[in-house]
C-alpha cells in the first residue's frame, strides 16, 4: 500500500507536467500572451524540478537502505528517513535484515572468541592456513614448540625461516598425512608427531595442522617400562612377550599365501645370544625404518604404535639391543641380542 502511494504521487506529478506542457503549447499558438507563456513555463519548470528532487531523494533513501544492510548498521533508524515517501514497508523489512545480520555477526564473533579460548588452553599445537599458506589461526603452544616467542601472529615466511624442517615436511605431505619431525635446530631438539588434514570451508580449502612434542610421552613410557621390568635377574615373561610380539608382527605382515615363510634363528656369538625373526612379506619402506620404534607410529592402519617401542625398552632394560632390516618385496628381519654370562 505504501509503495502504491509513492506511485500515485509520481503519476500525479507526471500528469501535471503533461498538462502544463499542453497548456504552454496552446498559449504559444496565441500571440500577445507573453506573461501567460512565462507563467506556465515557470510552473512547468517547478514541476520538473520537484519531480527530479523527489526521484533524487528516493535514490538516496534506497542507497541508504542498501548501505545499512551491507554494513549491518543496526543503529541507523532508516524508517524515519522514508516517512511519508511510501517506503515504510521496505524500510521495515530492511531494518529486520539489518538486525538479523548484526545478530549473525555477533554470534560469529562470539564463536570465534570461544574457539580462540579453547585453542589457547589445549595442550595440542594447532595451525590453520589457506591454500596460499596464509596463517589463519595459531595457538600459543604452537608458537612455543616452534620456538617463536612473541605475542603476534607470525607469517609463513617467519616460520619457514625459523624451522625449515617443519615447513618442508608440511610441503612434502601435500594435503594430508602423518609424519615424525625432529626439530634439530631448536634448543630442545624436540621430536614432533605432525598430523595434516585439509577441509573445505566456504568452498575454499583450509589446511589444519596439529602437532605435539612426544618426547615427554617417550620418557613417561620408558619410566613405566623401567618400573615394570627393572629387576639385578632376567624377567622371563617380559622377554617371552617381546618374542611373541615380533612373531605376531611378522605373521601379520605376510600375505596369506602358500609361499609365506617365517624363520626364527638363535645363535650365540661370544657372550651374546642373537635371535633373528625373518619373514618374506612386502617389507618396510626405507624412509619408515627409522620410525618403527617411535611411540604411536604404526605402518598398520589399525596399529596402536606401542608394541615395538615397548619391545625395544624391554630389550634395552635387559642390556640388549634390537634392530631391523628390511627390503621391499623381499621381507623384514628383526634382530635381538642379549648378553649371556653362562658358558
RAHU-V930822 format. One record per helix or strand of 2 or more residues. SS is the DSSP state (hx for helix, st for strand). FROM is the first residue (numbers start at 1). TO is the last residue. If there is no record, write none. Layout:
ss:SS from:FROM to:TO
ss:SS from:FROM to:TO
//
This chain:
ss:hx from:2 to:29
ss:hx from:34 to:71
ss:hx from:80 to:82
ss:hx from:88 to:121
ss:st from:125 to:130
ss:st from:135 to:138
ss:hx from:140 to:145
ss:hx from:156 to:162
ss:hx from:164 to:173
ss:st from:177 to:182
ss:st from:191 to:201
ss:st from:204 to:213
ss:hx from:215 to:229
ss:hx from:236 to:253
ss:st from:262 to:269
ss:st from:272 to:279
ss:hx from:286 to:289
ss:hx from:307 to:317
ss:st from:321 to:327
ss:st from:331 to:339
//
